[in-house]
Amino acid sequence: MIPLAGNAEGRGAPQVAYVRRVTAAPSSPDAAASSQADVSAEIEAISTRYDDRPDGTAETQPRLDYPPYRSSVLRHPTKAPQQADPEGVELWAPVFGQRDVAALEADLTIQHRGEPQGERIVVTGRVLDGDGRPVRRQLVEVWQANAAGRYIHQRDQHPAPLDPYFTGMGRCLTDADGVYRFTTIKPGPYPWRNHRNAWRPAHIHFSLFGTEFTQRMITQMYFPGDPLFALDPIYQSVVDPAARARLVATYDHDETEPERWMGYRWDIVLTGPHRTLMEASDQ
């Protein structure tokens, strides 16, 4: 979930990279003992303070230190940025692989010999800059849990079934109009250990690259009407309601095909006041 490098503005980043030293705060031994009611009360208190702020300035990025999201207390930066060699940063950056991006990689339902379980969907949208211009030939990568809410990852061991026909990863390039399109399975919600009986809303992770590895941006797309929104401290760490709403896709009946899939639309704006919220590189 954490970008290896990047900035939220995306394109035109400077050639000097910065890193932050993060000092871990002491962990609370009873963090997981908190109830959903405890966490919801904290979320409500933060929301009330935000609504009552005197200057009315909107916060358009997730808060790095958001106490209801317990591990943010351990992970947020506490020291000033340190200048770093950008070439050294790129040594730790992702690797595209030894082949070009193939069109079939955008269909997460055909990567194995069998049919994956779950609701088949299409997710599409445009990648735009702050002036509404399409961002062409942009690499877009996605990863997600399966229909049961399980990732293929060693650290995900909760008792939900793995799907042998679904890996949950795909990528594509935007076209001349900045359009991306993925065919996939709607992910399920899943438990996590932020607090007792904590569940994450269904979501898909998105990664976008600018012109360099150091311009990577990561965010999450959610589905409309999820009952877990109000309970999820990661989603609620974007305290401005209008900014938070930009993380939610819309149902698009024009993208829905009879007896095949449901369609969702989600545009990604890289810069400007209406930009999509990104996970900060120093989070």
FIFIPA-7106 format. One line per 3 residues: number of its first residue (from 1); their letters; for each residue y, z, x negated of C-alpha. Coordinates in Angstrom, 1 decimal, padded with zeros to 4 digits. Layout:
BEGIN
NUM	a	Y/Z/X | ...
This chain:
BEGIN
1	mip	000.0/000.0/000.0 | 002.3/000.4/-003.0 | 003.9/-002.7/-004.5
4	lag	003.3/-003.1/-008.2 | 006.8/-004.4/-008.8 | 009.7/-005.8/-006.8
7	nae	012.8/-005.1/-004.8 | 013.5/-005.2/-001.1 | 016.0/-008.0/-001.3
10	grg	013.4/-010.3/-002.7 | 015.0/-013.4/-004.1 | 017.3/-013.7/-007.1
13	apq	016.3/-010.4/-008.6 | 017.8/-009.6/-012.1 | 015.7/-010.2/-015.2
16	vay	015.9/-006.5/-016.2 | 013.2/-004.4/-014.6 | 013.5/-000.7/-013.9
19	vrr	010.9/002.0/-013.5 | 011.2/005.6/-012.2 | 009.4/008.6/-013.6
22	vta	007.8/010.5/-010.8 | 007.3/014.2/-011.0 | 004.7/015.4/-008.6
25	aps	005.7/018.3/-006.4 | 003.1/021.0/-005.9 | 000.8/020.1/-003.1
28	spd	000.5/022.3/-000.1 | -003.1/023.7/000.2 | -002.8/023.7/004.0
31	aaa	-001.2/020.3/004.5 | -004.3/018.9/006.2 | -004.4/022.0/008.4
34	ssq	-001.2/021.0/010.2 | -001.8/019.9/013.7 | -000.5/016.7/015.4
37	adv	001.9/019.0/017.4 | 003.3/020.4/014.1 | 003.9/016.9/012.7
40	sae	005.3/015.6/015.9 | 007.8/018.5/016.1 | 008.9/017.6/012.5
43	iea	009.3/014.0/013.4 | 011.3/014.9/016.5 | 013.6/017.2/014.6
46	ist	014.3/014.5/012.0 | 015.0/012.0/014.8 | 017.4/014.3/016.5
49	ryd	019.3/014.9/013.3 | 019.5/011.2/012.7 | 020.8/010.6/016.2
52	drp	023.5/013.2/015.7 | 024.6/012.0/012.3 | 028.5/012.0/012.2
55	dgt	029.1/008.7/010.5 | 026.7/006.6/012.6 | 025.5/004.6/009.6
58	aet	022.1/003.0/010.2 | 019.2/003.6/007.7 | 017.5/000.3/007.3
61	qpr	014.7/001.3/004.9 | 011.8/003.9/005.1 | 012.7/007.3/003.7
64	ldy	011.1/008.0/000.4 | 011.0/011.7/001.0 | 009.8/012.2/004.6
67	ppy	008.1/015.6/005.0 | 005.9/014.7/008.0 | 004.3/012.1/005.7
70	rss	002.8/014.7/003.5 | 002.0/012.6/000.4 | 005.6/011.2/000.3
73	vlr	006.6/014.7/-001.0 | 004.3/014.1/-004.0 | 005.1/010.4/-004.5
76	hpt	008.9/009.9/-004.2 | 011.0/009.6/-007.4 | 012.7/012.7/-008.7
79	kap	014.2/011.2/-012.0 | 016.8/008.6/-012.8 | 015.6/005.0/-013.3
82	qqa	014.5/004.0/-016.8 | 015.1/000.6/-018.2 | 011.9/-001.3/-019.0
85	dpe	010.9/-004.6/-020.6 | 010.3/-007.1/-017.7 | 007.5/-008.8/-019.7
88	gve	005.8/-005.4/-019.9 | 006.1/-004.9/-016.2 | 004.4/-008.3/-015.6
91	lwa	001.4/-007.2/-017.6 | 000.7/-004.8/-014.8 | 001.5/-007.3/-012.0
94	pvf	-001.0/-009.1/-009.8 | -002.9/-012.2/-010.9 | -003.0/-015.2/-008.6
97	gqr	-006.4/-016.4/-009.7 | -007.7/-019.6/-011.3 | -007.2/-021.9/-008.4
100	dva	-004.5/-023.0/-006.0 | -004.2/-021.5/-002.6 | -006.5/-023.3/-000.2
103	ale	-005.8/-023.9/003.5 | -009.0/-022.2/004.5 | -008.0/-018.9/002.9
106	adl	-005.6/-018.3/005.9 | -008.6/-018.0/008.2 | -010.2/-014.6/007.7
109	tiq	-012.9/-015.3/010.3 | -014.7/-018.1/008.3 | -015.1/-016.5/004.9
112	hrg	-018.8/-015.6/005.5 | -021.8/-017.3/007.1 | -021.7/-015.2/010.2
115	epq	-019.1/-014.4/012.9 | -017.1/-011.2/012.5 | -017.0/-008.7/015.3
118	ger	-013.8/-008.0/017.2 | -010.9/-009.7/019.0 | -009.9/-012.9/017.3
121	ivv	-006.2/-013.4/017.0 | -003.6/-015.7/015.3 | -000.6/-014.2/013.6
124	tgr	002.2/-016.6/012.8 | 005.9/-016.5/012.1 | 008.6/-017.7/009.7
127	vld	009.9/-016.3/006.4 | 013.6/-016.5/006.4 | 016.5/-015.5/004.2
130	gdg	019.5/-013.5/005.4 | 021.3/-016.7/006.6 | 018.3/-017.8/008.7
133	rpv	017.2/-020.5/006.3 | 013.4/-021.0/005.8 | 011.8/-019.8/002.6
136	rrq	009.5/-022.6/001.6 | 006.3/-022.5/-000.4 | 006.4/-018.7/-000.3
139	lve	003.1/-017.0/-001.1 | 002.1/-014.7/001.7 | -001.0/-012.4/001.3
142	vwq	-002.5/-010.1/004.0 | -005.1/-007.4/004.0 | -006.4/-005.2/006.8
145	ana	-009.1/-003.0/008.3 | -011.8/-004.5/010.4 | -012.1/-004.2/014.2
148	agr	-013.6/-000.7/013.8 | -010.7/000.4/011.5 | -012.7/000.3/008.3
151	yih	-011.6/-001.2/005.0 | -014.0/-002.6/002.4 | -013.0/000.0/-000.2
154	qrd	-014.8/002.8/-002.0 | -012.3/005.4/-000.8 | -012.7/004.5/002.8
157	qhp	-015.8/006.4/003.8 | -015.1/007.5/007.3 | -018.0/006.9/009.7
160	apl	-017.1/003.5/011.2 | -019.2/000.4/010.6 | -018.5/-002.2/008.0
163	dpy	-018.6/-005.8/009.1 | -020.7/-007.9/006.7 | -018.9/-011.0/007.9
166	ftg	-015.3/-009.7/007.5 | -013.6/-009.0/004.2 | -010.1/-008.5/005.6
169	mgr	-008.1/-010.5/003.0 | -006.3/-013.8/003.1 | -003.4/-015.8/001.8
172	clt	-001.3/-018.9/002.5 | 001.9/-020.7/001.5 | 004.7/-021.1/003.9
175	dad	005.4/-024.7/004.9 | 008.7/-026.7/004.8 | 010.0/-024.7/007.8
178	gvy	009.0/-021.3/006.3 | 006.1/-020.9/008.7 | 002.9/-018.9/007.8
181	rft	-000.2/-018.7/010.0 | -003.3/-016.5/009.8 | -006.4/-016.5/012.0
184	tik	-008.1/-013.1/011.8 | -009.6/-010.2/013.8 | -007.3/-007.6/015.4
187	pgp	-007.7/-004.4/013.2 | -008.6/-001.1/014.7 | -006.8/002.2/014.2
190	ypw	-008.3/004.6/011.7 | -008.2/008.3/010.8 | -006.5/009.5/007.7
193	rnh	-006.0/013.0/006.2 | -002.3/013.5/006.5 | -002.9/016.3/009.1
196	rna	-005.7/017.3/011.4 | -006.8/014.5/013.8 | -004.3/012.0/012.3
199	wrp	-004.7/008.4/013.2 | -002.9/005.3/012.0 | -001.8/002.6/014.4
202	ahi	-003.4/-000.8/014.0 | -001.6/-002.8/011.4 | -001.8/-005.7/008.9
205	hfs	-000.4/-005.4/005.4 | 001.8/-008.2/004.2 | 002.7/-009.1/000.6
208	lfg	005.3/-011.7/-000.4 | 006.4/-013.0/-003.7 | 009.7/-014.4/-004.8
211	tef	010.1/-016.6/-007.9 | 008.5/-014.0/-010.2 | 005.9/-011.2/-010.2
214	tqr	008.7/-008.7/-010.4 | 009.9/-009.8/-006.9 | 006.9/-008.6/-004.9
217	mit	007.5/-007.1/-001.5 | 005.0/-005.3/000.7 | 005.3/-004.3/004.3
220	qmy	003.2/-003.6/007.4 | 003.1/-005.5/010.8 | 002.2/-003.5/013.9
223	fpg	001.1/-004.6/017.4 | 003.1/-004.1/020.5 | 002.6/-001.1/022.8
226	dpl	000.5/001.0/020.4 | 000.2/004.6/021.7 | 000.0/005.9/018.2
229	fal	003.6/004.9/017.2 | 005.2/008.1/018.2 | 002.5/010.1/016.3
232	dpi	002.4/008.2/013.0 | 004.7/009.6/010.3 | 004.5/006.4/008.2
235	yqs	005.8/004.3/011.0 | 008.3/007.0/011.9 | 009.6/007.2/008.3
238	vvd	011.8/004.3/009.4 | 014.1/006.6/011.3 | 016.4/003.9/012.8
241	paa	014.8/002.7/016.1 | 016.1/-000.9/015.8 | 014.9/-001.2/012.2
244	rar	011.5/000.3/013.2 | 011.2/-002.2/016.0 | 011.4/-005.1/013.5
247	lva	008.0/-004.0/012.2 | 006.3/-004.8/015.5 | 005.0/-008.3/016.4
250	tyd	005.5/-009.8/019.8 | 002.7/-011.4/021.9 | 003.2/-015.2/022.0
253	hde	001.3/-016.9/024.8 | 002.1/-020.3/023.4 | 000.0/-019.4/020.3
256	tep	-002.9/-018.2/022.5 | -005.7/-020.6/023.0 | -008.1/-020.5/026.0
259	erw	-011.4/-018.7/025.2 | -010.5/-018.6/021.5 | -007.8/-016.2/020.4
262	mgy	-004.6/-014.2/021.4 | -001.4/-015.1/019.6 | 001.2/-012.9/017.9
265	rwd	004.5/-013.8/016.3 | 006.3/-011.9/013.6 | 009.2/-013.3/011.5
268	ivl	010.0/-011.8/008.1 | 013.6/-011.7/007.0 | 014.0/-011.0/003.3
271	tgp	017.7/-010.2/003.0 | 020.7/-009.3/005.2 | 021.2/-006.7/007.9
274	hrt	018.2/-007.8/009.9 | 015.7/-007.9/007.0 | 012.2/-006.7/007.6
277	lme	011.5/-003.2/006.2 | 009.6/-003.2/002.9 | 007.8/-000.5/001.1
280	asd	010.1/000.3/-001.9 | 008.7/-000.3/-005.4 | 009.4/003.2/-006.4
283	q	007.8/004.8/-003.4
